[in-house]
Amino acid sequence: MRFVADESCDFGVVRALRAAAHDVVAVAEASPRLADDKVLELARDNGTILLTEDKDFGELVYAARQKSCGVILLRFPAHARSSMSDALVEAVDRLGARLSSRFTVVQPGRIRIGGSVF
């Protein structure tokens, strides 16, 4: 699968997805300090799912009704961050295309896709 990782996204996630043969463009590498709406636009224009730890993207997608090809919001507290990369790779492998064009929240032991829990 193809992703754009927002600057807020832990770089360990980028490395783990790349190691699992996924295509990941990291905003920190390609366009540092890009505004959130432009990051969402970049992901949408490239037909990729946006990875982020920034809740502001929920505002852009839901309140501002900006279109996306999918957003994955990672919500891991400090004590669980060591499992974040593995949890995301497992979620992507397990759910695959179901993540496209959906707003997904990945938390320790829980995945919500548009309100449904997996």
N, C-alpha and C positions, 0 to 999 in steps of 0.2 A: 504494500500500500504506500501511498504518497502523503507526506505531511509537511506542514510548515510549523516550526516550533517558535513560539513567541519568546522574547528575551526573558520573560519571567519563568520560563520552563527550565527546570534543572537540566544542566548539560549531560548528566548521567543518563537521562531519558533519551536524549538524542543519540548518544553512543550506543545504548542498548538496542534501540530500534534499528540503527544502522547495522549493528552486529547481527541482527535477526533478518537482514536483507531487505529492510524497508528503506524507501527513499525519503530522506528528511532534509529539508532546507532549514537551517537555523538562522533566524533573523539576526542574532548576535554576530554571525559570520558574514551575512550577506548585506544587511542594511541596519546597522545599529541605530538605536534611538528612533525607530520608525513609530509613528503614532498608531494607537490601537486600531483606529478605523482603517488606516492604510495597511496594517498587518492583515486584518480580516479581508480587505480587498485583494491583497497579494495572494492569500490562500485561495480565495474564490476564483480569481482570474486564472490561477494555475490548476484549478480543479482538485485542490488538496484539502485535507482535513487539518484544521488548526489545533495545535496542542498548546495549552496554557495553564498557568496557575493563577491567573488574574481573573477575578470575578467580574470585572468590568465588561468582559466580552459577553456575559449574559445580558447586561444592559443593552449592548449594541444589537444583539440578536433579537431579544424579546421586546424591549421598550422602544428602541429606535427602528426595529424591524429591518435591520440590514440582512441581506441574504448571505448564506454561507454554503459551503459544501460539506459542512460538519464542523463541530467544535468538540474537543475533549478537554474538559476542565479537570485538572488534577487537584484533589483536596486531601493532602496528607499532612497530619500534624507532625511536629518535630520528632516525636518518639517513633513514628512509623515511616519516616522518609527513606530509610534504608531499603524498604521493600517496594518503593514506588516504581522503579524502572522495571522490575520483574512483573509487578502487577499490571503495568500498562502493556508490556509485550504479551503477556498471557491474555489480556482482554482483547487486544487487536487480533491475536491468533484465533481466539475462540469466537469472536463476534464479527470479525471481518467487515463485509459489505454492509452489515446492519448499522455500522457507525457513520456511513456516508449520509450527508444532509440531515443529520440529527445532532442535537445538543446532548452530549454525554458527560456525566460526572463520574469519575473514578475515585473511589475512596478505599481505605483499607477494608477488604472483605466485602465490598459492595460496588456495584456498577448500576447507574441509573441512566437509561436512554429515554429521553422525552417522557419521563414519569414512570416508565416501567423499570422494575428492579430485576437485575440478573445476578 
